[in-house]
Amino acid sequence: MVVIKLYKPALVWLFLLVQTAMAQPPAHRPKIGLTLSGGGAKGLAHIGILKAIDSAGLNVDYITGTSMGSIIGSLYAIGYSADSIEKITRSIDWDLLLSNQSSLRSIFLEEKDEYSKYVVELPWQKNKFRLPSGLLQGQELWLKFSELYFPVHQQKDFSRFSIPFRCIGTDVGNGEAIVMKEGEIVSAIRSSMAIPSVFTAVDFNGKRMVDGGIVRNFPVRDVKEMGADIVIGSNVASGLLPSERVRNALQILLQIAFFREAEDAKTEVPQCDIYIPFKMERFNMGSFGDGNAILDTGIEVGRKLYPRFKKLADSLNALYGPDTLKINRLPLVSSAIISSYEVNGVDRTSKEFFVHTMDLELNKSYTAKNLSNMVRQAYGTRYYSRIIYSLVPQPDGTSKIVFDVTENPFTFAKLGIHYNRFTGIGVIVNLTARNFFITNSRSLVTVNIGESFRIRGEHLQYLGRLKNFALVAETQFDRFDVNTYDQYKQDGLYKQNFFKFGERFQFSPSRSFSTGIGHRFEWVHYTPKISKGIELKGSNSFNTVYGFVAYNSLDRAILPKKGVKVYGEAGHVFEQHPKLNFLSNGEPLSDPDSTKFSTYPYLRTSLDVESYIPFGRRATLLLNGQGGINFNYKRNVLNEFVIGGLTKLYRNQITFAGLQEGTLYTPAVAMLQGGLRVMLFPNNYVTGKANVLFTNFITRSDFFQNPDFLSGYSLTYTYNFALGPLEMSTMYCDQTKKLQWYINLGIPF
């Protein structure tokens, strides 16, 4: 709904008519001011008003804004058209931008499996683990702003933008409104939107700043002080919530924080000549997942306002002559030559180390995207929690780049939770330390405490150039209860103990690719817990030497939208050392030769490929291929590929929609799967998958009887929330003719 104050526009029209009748040219053409309020996600509706203003051919002379209004207003002020701003906002990944995460693509390959995996991360600072502050640094938000405002990176006076601009922040020292009109525009905008308890405060021009909406969310007085004669005010703020709707701690904090602003708004609104209040009760400040709907609401309101904007433009043109619409206002600045640098904030690392991770070269031209990718490269080392930069013009036309860096603590304790029918419920505890033993290293220990016990240790040592060579040592122990199946029916239960240790040397020429060689020793022990007809009891151990390739270009760790992930391995399994017996009702078989095990070496290969392809705005096409071959593996044991399940959980597993984990064991397998994931609404998804599986090619086991072909399907509902994705699936296999349920919560060990 749009409410227009009629009396002031009427006076404007009367003023114009009188001036025309008297044929006396007025002193000056009235200046148009535009004020955009804060309001979080609801501020996207301002774009609809800008589109109507552009369509009407109305030139804006001054702009003020707060919080989201400062973002939209400043983009328009520096030269982006309303259509360009709409296109930018519709393409933004808000989940990534408004988080403490970066794109998975910016993280080093060796770090990707651990990135964004845990629910809670507790830094070790001043000799104790500290609770997380809950504040967003917004690394990707800083970088996005740096790219968007790059065309004006040399302009530090906001009044010299294409349209003079000011925005409002709050000084945390005295609670006063600060009108920001010069300095780094990126820092000013980030200051104006720093909602307390949500975003970290920002240092700007010597002051510690938070969201300007606390004291002046609708800065009409400031646009009038700039010289505006006619003020258009767009206000998406809904004011204070009724007491019955204040239900949680965050809402209470925000309610208290905005008490003062609610009073201030009473003096700002009457100063508007055209006042546009939005009624969007179904949206809130955090409704970025509904960004397109909010945008559409703003565009619809803008259409209703278009006739009034057009009438104002035509009336002004009739009196003062045609006013050329300002187009192509954005400066054509696409790159900057970096002649020097400055690094602030490094303590535990060094300036040389920081610059080295980015491959920064002086006296070279860089675009905004080049600089963002360099920063992401440094961020991807996980040594830094925030990296922002500014460009300072130099007399010779080059720029000095100034980095302000916040280092991560070197040690974190991390907590997660996971549930699956196979592994049961478990709490995952991780301790990660950097440079604990040697410089340029990462050491970690992870423990799964619950129905299944698992523990893993790893030491990653970078060699020489940080991102090129590394040596990894690892060890792991698992204890599972494993169901066994006969003709797809559960018929027994084993306790499986698994132990391994190994080392590998790898070369990583990029953040996405790695290759190398390695060795591992593995020991597996089976003990029957629920007896069946024929049982296997005992252990086997063996050494493997292998080569591998790994590639990961996924955009996120959870529910990726695009990218490819590949892991391939080829190795030689040396002579095995089985200490096993087949038992019948607890007694050894009468014909031991029929169950004689092979100890001969054999070759082994495996491959896992995942691909995610965007399919429209809400859908993602999923492609997956998994396979492996143990060559000349007929009477060998305890190193087969294990078929079943929808989630990768343990060694040698080949997932298959339609069967539970451990339904089949085979020495040769190939699985092909296709699927489609659709977002119903934010954080809620439905995924359909279909797959086929082939066994018994190249090598056929003497101990397991498997079908040559299987086909199956699954339908999954996913809710992604604070504890990780909750997945509830139903599966069907054409060969078993059974419909089965499958539940998975969180990210597995």
N, C-alpha and C positions, 0 to 999 in steps of 0.2 A: 504494500500500500504506500502511496506517495502523498504527502501533505505539502501543499505549496502555500506559503504565506502570501496572501494576495495584496495586502495594502501597500507593501513596499514596491513590488513590481508595478502596481497601478500608478504610483507616483513617478516611477521611472518612465512609463509610457506617456504620462501627462507632461512630464518634463521634456521629453523628446518632441511631442506634438507642438507644445508652445514654442520651443526653439525653432521648429520648422516654420510655423506660422509667422513668426517675427522675422524670419530670414536672417537671423543674427547667428553667426557661427559661435558655438559654445567655446569655453576656454580650452577644453581638451576632451578627447574621447574617453568616456568612462572606462576605468580599468576593471577587468573581471578577475576576481579571486576565487580560488577553489580550495575548500578544506575537506579533507578525508579523515574520518575518525579511525581509531583503533577498534579492534573487535576480533582479533585472531582470524580464523578461517573465514568468518563472515565478511571480512574485509575484501574478499575476492569479488563481492558484489559491486564494489566501486568501479570495477572495469566496465560494467554495463553503462554506468553514467558517463564514463570517458568516451565510450563508443557513440553514445547519443550526442555528446558535445562535438566530437569529430564530424559526425554525419551532418550536424546542423551548420557546420562551417563557422563555429564560434571559437575565437582565439582566447585562450586563457593567459592572463598576464602574470599571476602569482599563484603559488601553491604552498599550502602547509599541510602537514599530516602527522599523525602519531601512530606508532606501532605498525600494524599492517597497512594503515593509511599512509604511513611514511614510505613504505616500500613501493606501493602502487603509485603514489604521488611522485616520488623521486624518479622512478623509471620514466614516467610521462614527462617530467621536468627536464631530464637530460636529453630527451629526443625520441624515445620509443613511442610509436603510435599505439592507440588503444587496441587495434587489431594485433599488433606485435606482442603486446603484453598479454592479451588473451591466449595467443598461441604458446607463449612461454609457460604460463601457469598451467595450461592443460597438459603440457608434456612433462611437468616436473614430477619426480618421484618423491612425494611428500614424506613417505615413511622413512626414506633414507635421509632426507634433508633435515627432518626434525627428530634426529636421534644422535646418539654418541657414536654412531658407527660410520664407517666409510664403505664405499663399494668394495666388495670382496676382490674385485679386480685390482685394487690398489695394494692389496696385501701380498707379501712374499709367499710363494707357493708353500714353503715349509711351515708357514704360520696359518694357512687357511683352514686346516682341519680343526684348529682350536679357536678360531675367531668367531665371536658371537654365538658361542656354544652354551654358555652358562647363564643362569638366571641372575646370580649375584656375583660381583667381583669386589673383593675387599682389599684395598691397597695397604701395604705395610709401610707405615710412616711414623717416624719418631718412636721406634721400638714397640709398636703395637699395630694391630689391624684396625682400621677405621671404617666405620659404616659409610656407605656411599652417600653423597650429599643429595642425590636425586636431581642435580642440576645438569642441564644439557650444555655442553660446550659447543655443539653444532659445527663440527669441522667441515662437513660437506656444505652447510649453509654459508659459512664464510667463503668457501671456494666458489660457490654459485654466485654470491654477491660480487666477488672479485671479477668473475667473468662478465657478469651483466654490466657492471659499472666501469669496465676497462676503458671504454671510449672516452671517459672523462677522468682518467687516472691522474692526468697532469693538472686538473682544475681543482683547486682547494677552496675556492670562493663559490659557495652555492648560488650566490646572486648572479653569477656569470654563466649559469647553465642556460640552456635554450629558453627555459622559463624559470625565473628566480624561485628558489625553494628554501623552505626552512622546516625543520622537524623538532619534535619535543622529546626530551628525556628528563629523568628525575635524578637529582644529586642525592645519593644515599647518605651523604654526610649531614645534610640539613633538610632533606625532603622537599627542596624547592624545584620548581620547573626550570629547566635549562633549554633555552632556544638555541638550537645548533644550526649555524649558518656558514661555518667554514671549518676546514680540516679534512680528514679522510672521510669521504662519503660512506664507504663501507662500514667503518666503525660507528659513524653517526647513526646509520640505519639500524645496525645491530644493537646499539645502545637504546634506541627508541623502542625496540620490541623485546627487550630483556625482561620478560614477566618474572617477578620474584617467585621463587620456589619452583620455577620451570626452567629458566635460562640463567646462566651465569651472568654476573654483572660485568660491565665493559669499562675499561679505562679509556676516556676520551678527553683530549686536551687538558690533562691534569686532574680530571675529576672521575670519580667512580660512579658509573651511571647504570640505572635500571629503567624499566619501561616508563615512558612519559605518560601513559594512560593512568597512572596512579594519581596524578595531579591535574593533567589537562589532556583528556582523551580526544577532545574536539576543539582544536586550537583556532577558533574563528578570529579572536582578537588579534592574533599574530598576523593573519593575512591582511587584516584591515590596517595594521601598523605598517605593512609593506607598501600600502598605497591602494588597496582594492576599494573601488567605489561600489561595486555590485558583488555580493558574495553568494556563491553556490556552495551549500554545505551538505555533504553526504554522510549520514550517520548510521552505522550498522550496530552500534552498541545498544544492548538491551537494558542497560542500567543494572541496578542491584537485583539479585534474585529475591523472590519472596522467601520468608524465613522457612516455610514448609518445604522448599526445594533445596535448601542447603543441607546436604546429607553426608558429606565427607570432609576430611581434614583439608584437602586442597581447596574445595569450594569455600570453606570458612576463611582460609588464608586470603584467597582472592577477594572475598566479600569485604573483609577488613581493609585490604590494600586499596580498594577502589571506593571507600566511603567518601574520601575527600573529592575525588573526581566527580561523584554524583552531584555534589553541591556545585562544583565549578560549571557543570554542564548547564545548569539553570541560567547562568549569565551568558553562556556562549550561544545557545540556540537563538535567542531573540535578535542577535546581531546578523543573522542570515537573511538575505533577500529571497532566496529560493532554498527552502529547507526540505531535505529528502530523508525522512526516517524510514528505515527498513524494519518490517515485522517478519522475523525469521525464527519463531519460537522452536521449530523442530531442529534447528541447528545450534551449535555452541561454538565456543572459541577453538575447540580442538577438532572440529568436523572437517578436517582436510581430506578425509576419505570421500566426503560428499562435495568436493571442490567443484566438480562440473555442474552439479545441481545448484550450488550457490551462485556460480557464474551465470547460469541460465536464468536464475531469479533476477540477478542484477541487470541482465540484458533486457528482460521483459519490462522491468521498471524503467529502464532507459528508453525503451520504445514509447512508453506512455509520456515521457518527458520531452521527447523529441520535438513535438509541435511548439512547446513553450521556448525551448532553446532556439529553435529556428526563428520564431517570432522575434526574440531578443536580438539575434544576429541580423535579421533583415531590418529591424528598426534602427539599429546602430548604423548599419550601412546606408540607410536612407538619409540619415542626418549627416554623417561624417564622410560619406563616400565608401566605396567597396574596401573591405579590409582583406587583404590577401591572406588566405589560410596558410599557416606555416606548416610546410611538409618537409620531409627529409631533414629533420632537425638534429638527428643523432650524428655526432662528429665521426668522421671516417678515420678512426684511429684503430688499426688492427694489430699493431705490434709495437714493441719498445726495445731499444738496444740497452742491455744491462752492462754498465761500465764498472760498477763496484757493488759491494754488498756489506751488510751489517747484520749480525746475528745476536739477538738478545734473549736471555733466559736459559741458556745452556749451563749446566753445572756438572752433572754426572757424566755427560758425554762432552764432546769438544766441538768447537765451531768447525774445525776441519772435517771431523767425522760427519757432522750434519750436512755440510755443503757437498761432501763426497757422495753421500747417499743419493743426492739429487742430480749428480753429474752437471752441476752448474758451470757454464763456461762464460767468461767475461767477454765483453765487446761482441756479443752475439745477439741477434734479434730474436725475441720471443713473443708469441701470441699469448692471449689470456689462457687458452687451453693448454699450451706448452707449460706455462707456469703452474697451472693447477695439477697437471700430471706430475711435474717435478715434486710438488708438495706432497701429493699422494704417495709418491715413491718413498719419500722420507718417512711419512706417516706409516707406510706399510712395514717398516722395520719394527713397529710396536714400541719403539723407544720414546715416542712422543704422543701426547694426548691432544694437543692442539698446535697448529702451525698457521699463523696468519702473516700476510705480507702487505707492504705498501710500497709504492713507487714514488721516489722523490726526484723531480726534474733537476737536471744539472745544466749549467750554463752552456755546455757544448751540444745540447739537444738530446743527450743520452739520459739514462735514469739510473739512480741508485736504488737497489732493492733492499728493504729493511724487513727482516724476519723477526717476529715476536713469537717465541717458542715456549710451550709448557711441556716439561718432560713427564713421562709416566714414572711412577715409582718402579723400582726394579723388581719388586716382589709383590705377587698377588695371591690371595686365597680365593678360590672360586667354588661356587656351589651350583648344582643342578639336580634335577629329578627326572627319573625315567621309569616308565612302566611298559611292559610288553608281556604277553602270555608266556613267551619262551624264557625270558630272563627274570620275570617277576618285577616287583617294585624295588627300586633302589635309589639311594641318594649318592650322587657323584660328587666327590670332593677332589679338588685339584689345587696343587701348590706349584706355582710357576715363578722361577727366579732367573733374572738375566745377569750375566757377568758374575755369577756366584763362584764359579771355579776359575774361569779364565775370561779375559775380555772378549767381546763379540761372541757371546754364547747364550744359549737358553737351556735351562734345565727344568724338568717338570716331573712330578709324581701325581698320578691320578688313581683314585680308589673308588670302586663301586661297592657300597655297603648296603646289603639287602638280602633278598632271597638267593641271589647269585653273588659270589664274591669274585671281584676282579681287581687287579692292581697292575699298573704299568708305569715304567720309568723311562725317561728319554733324556739324552744330552745331545744338543745340537751345537756344533762348533763351526762357526764360519772361519774360512781360511783365506788369507790374502784379501782381495777385494770382497767386500761384504756380501754382495749379491751373486757371486760367481761360484765359489767352491765351498763345500761344507762336508764335514764328517759327522755322522750320526751314530750313536750307540743307543740301543734300546733293549729292554727286557720286559716280560709280561707273564702274569700267571692268571688263569681263569679256572673257576669251578662252576660247572653247570650241571643241572639235571636235564637229561636229554630224553625225550620221548622216542620210542621206536615204533615202526609201522610195518604191518604185513598186509599186502593188498589194500593199502591206504587206510587200514584200520589200526588204531593205536593198540599195541600188544605188549608193551614193556616200558621200563624206565631205567636209564643208566645214570650213574654219576660220572661225569667226565672232568678230569683234571688236565690242564694244558699248560705247558711252560715253554717259553722261548727266550733266547737272547741272540743278539746279532749286531751287526754294524754295516754301514754302507757309506760309500763315498759318492758324492754327487756333484754335478755341474749344472748351474742354473743361469743361463744367459739372459733370462727375463723373469718377471714376477709370475708368469703363467706356465713356464716350461722348465722341466728338470729331467736329467738323465744320469744314470750312474750304474755302479756295480755294488753287490753286497753279498753278505754271508749271514746265515742264521742256523741255529741249532734248535730243533723242536723235539719235545717229549710229550706224548699223549698217553693217558692212562684211563681205561674203562673199568668200572665196577658195576655189576648189575644191582639194582635196588628193588625192582619188581620183576620176578622171574617170568620167563616165557619158555617156549620149547627148547630153542637153541640160543645159547648165550655166549658172548665173547667177554673174556676177562683177561686183564693184563695190560702191558704197555708196549709202546714202540718209540724209538728215537732215531733221528737221522739229521744229517747236515745237508744244506743246500747252498750252492753258489749261483747267483743269478744276476742278470742285467735287467734294467727297468727304464721305462719312460713314463713321465707323468705330465699332464697338461690340465690346467684348470682356468677357464675364462668365465666362470659363472659370475653373475652380478651380485648374488647374495647367497649366504650359507643356508638360509631357511626359505623354502618355497621360491627358488630362483625363477626369474622370468625369461632370461636369455643366457646363452653361453654354452660351452661344451666342457665336459670333464672326462678325462681319459686316464686310465692306469693300465699299463701293459707290462708283463713280466715273462721272461724266459730263463729257465735255470736247469741245473743238473743236480739231481738228488743222489747223494752218495749212498753207499751200502747202508742198509737199515739194520737195526738191532731189535727185532721183535722178541718180547717175552710174553707170549699170548697163548691162550688155550680156548678152544671151543668147548662149551659145556652143554650137557643135556641133563636138565633137572639137577644141576649142580655138580654133575660128574663128567670127567673127560670122556670124549667120544671113543667108542671101541675101535674105530679105524682112524688113527691119527694121521695116516698118510693122505686121507681125503681132505684134510684141512691144513696141509703143510703150507707154510707161508714162504713167499719169495723174499730174499734179502738183496736181490740184484739192484744196482743203480738204474735210474731211468731219467729221461728228459721230461720236463714239465713246462707248460705255457699257460698263461691266463690273460684275459682281456676284459675290461669293463669300460663301456662308453655310455655317457649320458649326454643328451642334447636337449636344450630348451629353446623353443622358437616362439616369439610373440605372435599371437593370432588374434588380431584386433586389440581393443583396449582392455578387455577383461579376461581374455582367454590365452592360454599358453599350450602349445603343442609339445608333448613329451615323447622322446624317443630314447630307447635304452637297449643296449646289446651287451650280454655277458656270456662268457664261455671259458672253457679250459680243457686241456688235454694232458693226461699222464700217458706218455708213449710207452708201449710195451709193459703195461701195468695190468697183469692178469691175476696174480696171486699175492699182490702186495696189499697192505691194509693201512687204515687210519690216516690216509692222506687223499681220500676221495673228495670230490666236489659234492656239497650237501645242498639238496634242492628244497626250496620252500620259503614262505614268508614274504612280506612286503617291505621289510626294513632290514638293511644290512646290520648284522649284529655280531658276527663271529667269523673265524677263519674258514676259508674255502666255501663260503656260502654263495649260492646262486639264487637270487630272489625269484619267485614265481607266483603270480596272481592266480590263486586256485588251490594252493597246497600250504599246509602249515610247515614250519621249520623242521628239517630233518626227515621229511617224508620219504625221500629217495636219496641213495648214494650211488655215484657213478664216476668212472675214471675219465669220461669224455662227455662234454655237454656244450650245447649252444642254445641260448635263449634270446629271442627277439621280442621286443615289446613296444607298443605304441599307445599313446593316451592323450587325453585332453583335460586340462584343468581350467575351470571357469570360476571367476570370483563372483559370488552371488551379491555380496555387499562387503564392505571393508572387513578383513580378517576372517571371512567365511567363504569356503571354497567347496566345490564338488569336482571330483576327479574320476574319470572313467578310464580303465586300462584293459587292453587285450594283449595276450602273449601266446607264443608258441615255443616249444622246447624240444630239442632233439638230443638223443643219447645213443650210446652203443656204436658210434662211428669211430674209426681209427683203432680204438681199444675197447674191449668188452671185459668186464670183471667176471671172475670165476665164482665169486661169492655173492654177488647181488644180481637179481633178475629184475630188469627195468624195461618198461615199454620203450619203443624206439621214438615215439612221438606223443606229446601232450599239448593240450590247448586249454586256456583258462582266462578268466575275466575277474575284474574287481570294480566296485563302485565305492568311493570313499568320500565322506564328509569330513572336512578339516576346519577346526577353529583354532586360529593362531592367537595365543594370549600370553600373559606374563610368564607362565611356566614352560612355554614352548608350544609347538603344535600338538593339538589333540586330534587324533585321526581315528575315526570309526568306520570300518570297512566291512563289506560283505563280499565274499569270493565264491566263484563257481568254477569247477573243472569239468570239462566234457567227459573225461574218462572215469572220474569217480562218481559223477552224477550227484555230487553233494554241494549244498550251500553252506558256507562256513562264515563265522564272524571273526574279525581281527581288530584288535585295539592297540594303539600305540600312543604314548604320551611323552613328550619331550624329545630331546636329542640323545641317542644312545651313546654308551661309553666309547 
